[in-house]
Amino acid sequence: MVVLLVEAVRCEYRGESRGGRESVKSEQSSLAADFAAHLSVDRGLSHNTTGAYVSDLRQYLQHLDSVGISDPGQATRDDVAGFLGALRSLGAAPETVARKLSMLRNLYRYLISQGRASRDPTELVSTPRKWRKLPEILTVAEVELVLSQPDLDTPKGIRDRAILELLYAAGLRVSELAGLALSALHLREGFVRCLGKGMKERVVPLGSHAVRWLTRYLEEARPLIVRPGTPDTIFLNMRGRALSRKGCWKIVQTYVSQAGLDKRVSPHTFRHSFATHLLEGGADLRVVQELLGHSDISTTQIYTHIDREYLLEVHRTYHPRG
């Protein structure tokens, strides 16, 4: 996958180089491909994160071109600030600007390590403050309603029920769920191993409901979907190929619509609900951090804000002076 991404970057830049400035575009192609390989191989970042950073790099190089700079190693702090300022003027959210600044910091660390830059122009650039928007969550009753939607008389319905149960039981990211191999499941022991961001492995326990539906899917439904050359991923589409993230998203959307919920729900909503319901039930924040695979507990702390909102709502609803 790393090789495919790097080659795609080179091909894209080769396509752009027609019509002049071949040498500049060739250097940019080499830089983008080398940077992509560094992020994937040396840093262990996911395919999606690497792709996003390469896209951000392309935008940065275009900005530098517009101010007459062909070599990012020659850029100054003012050039970086100008790029970030242009993003803000276009209405980019603080989260977006922060991600692009993160890419730039990774880029200049890499350039300095390779002797392609002598200084880091991002060193004194401050990260924009992020708005801590509370994510949408489902109530326990809403989760149960969505889970009850698949038609369990069909292999597809059994597969979809197992997917929904696993999303909620383990709080997996959709990319983690789609990439799960059969060897990752340990149903007798009641846990699943998954690879999260940065290729970090974690072990997540499974409840009895998830174990039951996964067992039924593997015994009754998956054998009817399997085709010659089927991959060893757990979840397959109805053509016997690995289920994609987009396919999983569509499954969730289908059953949320059938349930009649007036909320914006994605596979990640089940992850948010998983964490929130654990905290509401009294789970320790650091345990939830471990289960979610967050490297920084500050990322997990957003769920404590959700928990406080829940407590306030309960107080307003049931207290005589609420």
C-alpha positions as CSV (number, residue, x, y, z in Angstrom):
1,M,0.0,0.0,0.0
2,V,2.9,2.4,0.7
3,V,4.4,1.6,-2.7
4,L,1.0,2.3,-4.4
5,L,0.6,5.6,-2.6
6,V,4.2,6.8,-3.4
7,E,3.7,5.8,-7.1
8,A,0.4,7.6,-7.2
9,V,2.0,10.7,-6.0
10,R,4.8,10.5,-8.6
11,C,2.2,9.9,-11.4
12,E,0.1,12.8,-10.3
13,Y,3.1,15.2,-10.4
14,R,4.2,13.8,-13.7
15,G,0.8,14.6,-15.1
16,E,1.0,18.2,-13.7
17,S,4.5,18.8,-15.1
18,R,3.3,18.8,-18.7
19,G,3.4,22.3,-20.1
20,G,6.6,23.7,-18.5
21,R,8.4,24.0,-15.2
22,E,9.4,20.3,-15.5
23,S,12.4,20.5,-13.2
24,V,10.4,22.2,-10.4
25,K,7.6,19.7,-10.7
26,S,10.1,16.8,-10.8
27,E,11.6,18.1,-7.5
28,Q,8.2,18.4,-6.0
29,S,7.3,15.0,-7.1
30,S,10.4,13.5,-5.5
31,L,9.8,15.4,-2.3
32,A,6.2,14.4,-2.1
33,A,7.0,10.7,-2.7
34,D,9.9,10.7,-0.3
35,F,7.8,12.4,2.4
36,A,4.9,9.9,1.9
37,A,7.4,7.0,2.3
38,H,8.8,8.6,5.4
39,L,5.4,9.1,7.0
40,S,4.3,5.6,6.2
41,V,7.4,3.6,6.8
42,D,9.4,5.6,9.4
43,R,6.6,7.2,11.3
44,G,4.1,4.4,10.9
45,L,1.2,6.7,10.0
46,S,-1.9,5.2,8.4
47,H,-2.6,5.3,4.7
48,N,-5.4,7.8,5.3
49,T,-3.2,10.2,7.4
50,T,-0.3,10.0,5.0
51,G,-2.6,10.7,2.0
52,A,-4.1,13.8,3.9
53,Y,-0.6,15.1,4.7
54,V,0.5,14.7,1.0
55,S,-2.6,16.6,0.0
56,D,-1.7,19.3,2.5
57,L,1.9,19.4,1.2
58,R,0.6,19.9,-2.4
59,Q,-1.4,22.9,-1.2
60,Y,1.6,24.3,0.6
61,L,3.8,24.0,-2.4
62,Q,1.2,25.7,-4.5
63,H,1.2,28.6,-2.0
64,L,5.0,28.9,-2.1
65,D,4.9,28.8,-5.9
66,S,2.5,31.8,-5.8
67,V,5.0,33.9,-3.8
68,G,7.9,32.8,-6.0
69,I,9.4,30.1,-3.8
70,S,10.2,26.8,-5.5
71,D,12.1,25.1,-2.6
72,P,10.3,24.7,0.7
73,G,13.7,24.5,2.4
74,Q,14.1,28.2,1.7
75,A,10.7,29.3,3.2
76,T,10.7,31.5,6.3
77,R,8.4,31.8,9.3
78,D,6.6,34.6,7.5
79,D,5.9,32.3,4.5
80,V,4.4,29.7,6.8
81,A,2.4,32.3,8.6
82,G,1.2,33.6,5.2
83,F,0.1,30.1,4.2
84,L,-1.9,29.6,7.5
85,G,-3.3,33.1,7.2
86,A,-4.6,32.4,3.7
87,L,-6.3,29.3,5.0
88,R,-8.0,31.3,7.7
89,S,-9.1,33.9,5.2
90,L,-10.7,31.2,3.2
91,G,-12.7,30.1,6.2
92,A,-10.8,27.0,7.2
93,A,-11.7,25.7,10.6
94,P,-9.1,25.8,13.4
95,E,-8.9,22.0,13.3
96,T,-8.0,22.1,9.6
97,V,-5.4,24.8,10.1
98,A,-3.9,22.8,13.0
99,R,-3.7,19.7,10.9
100,K,-1.8,21.5,8.1
101,L,0.5,23.0,10.6
102,S,1.2,19.5,12.0
103,M,2.0,18.4,8.4
104,L,4.5,21.3,8.1
105,R,6.2,20.5,11.4
106,N,6.6,16.9,10.2
107,L,7.8,18.1,6.8
108,Y,10.5,20.4,8.2
109,R,11.8,17.8,10.7
110,Y,12.1,15.5,7.8
111,L,13.8,18.1,5.5
112,I,16.3,19.0,8.3
113,S,17.1,15.3,8.9
114,Q,17.8,14.9,5.2
115,G,20.0,18.1,5.0
116,R,17.4,19.7,2.7
117,A,16.6,22.5,5.1
118,S,18.8,24.3,7.6
119,R,16.1,25.7,9.9
120,D,12.5,25.0,10.9
121,P,10.2,28.0,10.0
122,T,7.3,26.5,12.1
123,E,9.3,26.6,15.3
124,L,7.7,29.8,16.7
125,V,4.3,29.4,14.9
126,S,1.5,28.7,17.5
127,T,-1.2,26.1,17.0
128,P,-4.6,27.6,16.5
129,R,-7.0,27.0,19.3
130,K,-9.5,24.3,18.5
131,W,-13.2,24.6,19.1
132,R,-14.2,21.6,21.3
133,K,-17.4,20.7,19.6
134,L,-19.3,17.9,21.4
135,P,-19.8,15.0,19.1
136,E,-23.2,13.6,18.4
137,I,-24.1,10.5,20.4
138,L,-26.9,8.0,20.6
139,T,-28.8,7.1,23.7
140,V,-28.8,3.5,24.8
141,A,-32.4,3.2,23.5
142,E,-31.4,4.7,20.2
143,V,-28.6,2.2,19.9
144,E,-31.0,-0.7,20.6
145,L,-33.4,0.7,18.0
146,V,-30.7,0.8,15.3
147,L,-29.4,-2.7,16.2
148,S,-32.9,-4.1,15.8
149,Q,-33.3,-3.0,12.2
150,P,-31.3,-5.6,10.1
151,D,-33.4,-8.5,8.5
152,L,-32.0,-11.5,10.4
153,D,-33.5,-14.0,7.9
154,T,-30.8,-13.0,5.3
155,P,-26.9,-13.4,5.4
156,K,-26.6,-9.7,4.7
157,G,-28.8,-8.8,7.7
158,I,-26.8,-11.1,10.0
159,R,-23.6,-9.6,8.8
160,D,-24.9,-6.1,9.3
161,R,-26.1,-6.9,12.8
162,A,-22.6,-8.2,13.7
163,I,-21.1,-5.0,12.3
164,L,-23.4,-2.7,14.3
165,E,-22.8,-4.8,17.5
166,L,-19.0,-4.7,17.1
167,L,-19.0,-0.9,16.4
168,Y,-20.9,-0.3,19.6
169,A,-19.3,-3.1,21.8
170,A,-15.7,-2.2,21.0
171,G,-15.7,1.5,20.0
172,L,-13.7,0.7,16.9
173,R,-12.9,3.3,14.2
174,V,-14.5,2.3,10.9
175,S,-11.0,1.8,9.3
176,E,-10.1,-0.6,12.2
177,L,-13.3,-2.6,11.7
178,A,-13.0,-2.8,7.9
179,G,-9.4,-4.0,8.2
180,L,-9.9,-6.7,10.9
181,A,-8.6,-10.1,9.9
182,L,-10.1,-13.3,11.1
183,S,-7.0,-13.9,13.3
184,A,-7.8,-10.8,15.2
185,L,-11.0,-12.3,16.7
186,H,-10.7,-14.3,19.9
187,L,-14.3,-15.0,20.6
188,R,-13.8,-17.8,23.1
189,E,-11.7,-15.4,25.3
190,G,-14.0,-12.5,24.4
191,F,-11.7,-9.9,22.9
192,V,-10.5,-8.5,19.6
193,R,-7.1,-7.2,18.6
194,C,-7.0,-4.2,16.3
195,L,-4.4,-1.9,14.8
196,G,-5.2,1.8,15.4
197,K,-3.5,5.0,14.4
198,G,0.3,4.8,14.1
199,M,-0.1,1.0,13.8
200,K,-0.5,0.7,17.5
201,E,-2.2,-2.5,18.5
202,R,-4.7,-2.7,21.3
203,V,-6.9,-5.4,22.8
204,V,-10.6,-4.6,23.3
205,P,-13.0,-6.8,25.3
206,L,-16.2,-7.9,23.7
207,G,-19.5,-8.2,25.4
208,S,-21.7,-11.3,25.2
209,H,-24.0,-9.8,22.6
210,A,-21.2,-9.0,20.3
211,V,-19.7,-12.4,20.7
212,R,-23.0,-14.1,20.0
213,W,-23.6,-12.1,16.8
214,L,-20.1,-12.4,15.5
215,T,-20.3,-16.2,16.1
216,R,-23.6,-16.4,14.2
217,Y,-22.2,-14.3,11.3
218,L,-19.0,-16.4,11.0
219,E,-20.9,-19.7,11.2
220,E,-24.1,-18.9,9.2
221,A,-23.6,-15.9,7.0
222,R,-20.0,-15.5,6.0
223,P,-19.7,-19.0,4.5
224,L,-22.5,-18.0,2.1
225,I,-20.7,-14.8,1.0
226,V,-17.3,-16.2,0.6
227,R,-16.0,-16.5,-3.0
228,P,-12.7,-17.8,-4.6
229,G,-9.9,-15.4,-3.6
230,T,-11.9,-14.0,-0.7
231,P,-9.6,-12.1,1.6
232,D,-9.2,-13.1,5.3
233,T,-10.9,-9.9,6.5
234,I,-13.8,-10.6,8.8
235,F,-16.4,-8.5,7.0
236,L,-17.1,-9.0,3.4
237,N,-19.4,-7.3,0.9
238,M,-22.0,-9.3,-0.9
239,R,-19.5,-10.0,-3.7
240,G,-17.1,-11.7,-1.4
241,R,-14.6,-8.9,-1.2
242,A,-13.4,-6.9,1.8
243,L,-16.0,-4.5,3.0
244,S,-14.8,-0.9,2.5
245,R,-15.1,2.0,4.9
246,K,-17.6,3.6,2.6
247,G,-19.6,0.3,2.6
248,C,-19.7,0.3,6.3
249,W,-20.8,3.9,6.4
250,K,-23.7,3.1,4.0
251,I,-24.8,0.2,6.2
252,V,-25.0,2.5,9.3
253,Q,-26.9,5.1,7.3
254,T,-29.4,2.6,6.0
255,Y,-30.4,1.3,9.5
256,V,-30.4,4.8,11.1
257,S,-32.8,5.9,8.4
258,Q,-35.0,2.8,8.9
259,A,-35.0,3.5,12.6
260,G,-36.3,7.0,11.9
261,L,-33.6,8.8,13.9
262,D,-33.3,12.5,13.3
263,K,-29.6,12.7,14.0
264,R,-26.4,12.8,11.9
265,V,-25.1,9.3,12.6
266,S,-21.9,7.7,11.2
267,P,-19.9,4.7,12.2
268,H,-17.9,7.0,14.4
269,T,-21.1,8.0,16.3
270,F,-21.1,4.4,17.7
271,R,-17.5,5.0,18.9
272,H,-18.6,8.3,20.7
273,S,-21.6,6.5,22.2
274,F,-19.4,3.6,23.4
275,A,-17.1,6.0,25.3
276,T,-19.9,8.1,26.7
277,H,-22.0,5.2,27.9
278,L,-18.9,3.7,29.6
279,L,-18.2,7.0,31.5
280,E,-21.9,7.4,32.4
281,G,-21.7,3.9,33.9
282,G,-18.8,4.9,36.0
283,A,-15.8,3.7,34.0
284,D,-12.4,5.3,34.7
285,L,-11.3,7.9,32.1
286,R,-7.9,6.2,31.6
287,V,-9.6,2.8,31.0
288,V,-11.7,4.5,28.3
289,Q,-8.5,6.1,26.9
290,E,-6.9,2.6,26.6
291,L,-10.0,1.1,25.0
292,L,-10.3,3.9,22.4
293,G,-6.6,3.8,21.6
294,H,-6.0,7.5,22.3
295,S,-2.3,8.3,22.8
296,D,-3.2,11.5,24.7
297,I,-5.8,11.5,27.5
298,S,-6.8,15.1,26.5
299,T,-8.4,13.6,23.5
300,T,-10.5,11.3,25.7
301,Q,-11.5,14.1,28.0
302,I,-14.0,15.5,25.6
303,Y,-16.3,12.7,26.7
304,T,-16.2,14.0,30.3
305,H,-17.8,17.2,28.9
306,I,-20.5,15.0,27.3
307,D,-21.0,13.2,30.6
308,R,-21.4,16.6,32.4
309,E,-24.0,17.6,29.8
310,Y,-25.8,14.4,30.5
311,L,-25.8,15.0,34.3
312,L,-27.0,18.6,33.8
313,E,-29.9,17.3,31.6
314,V,-30.8,14.7,34.2
315,H,-30.7,17.4,36.9
316,R,-32.9,19.8,34.9
317,T,-35.4,17.0,34.1
318,Y,-35.8,15.4,37.5
319,H,-34.8,17.9,40.2
320,P,-37.7,20.0,41.5
321,R,-35.6,23.1,41.2
322,G,-34.0,22.1,37.9
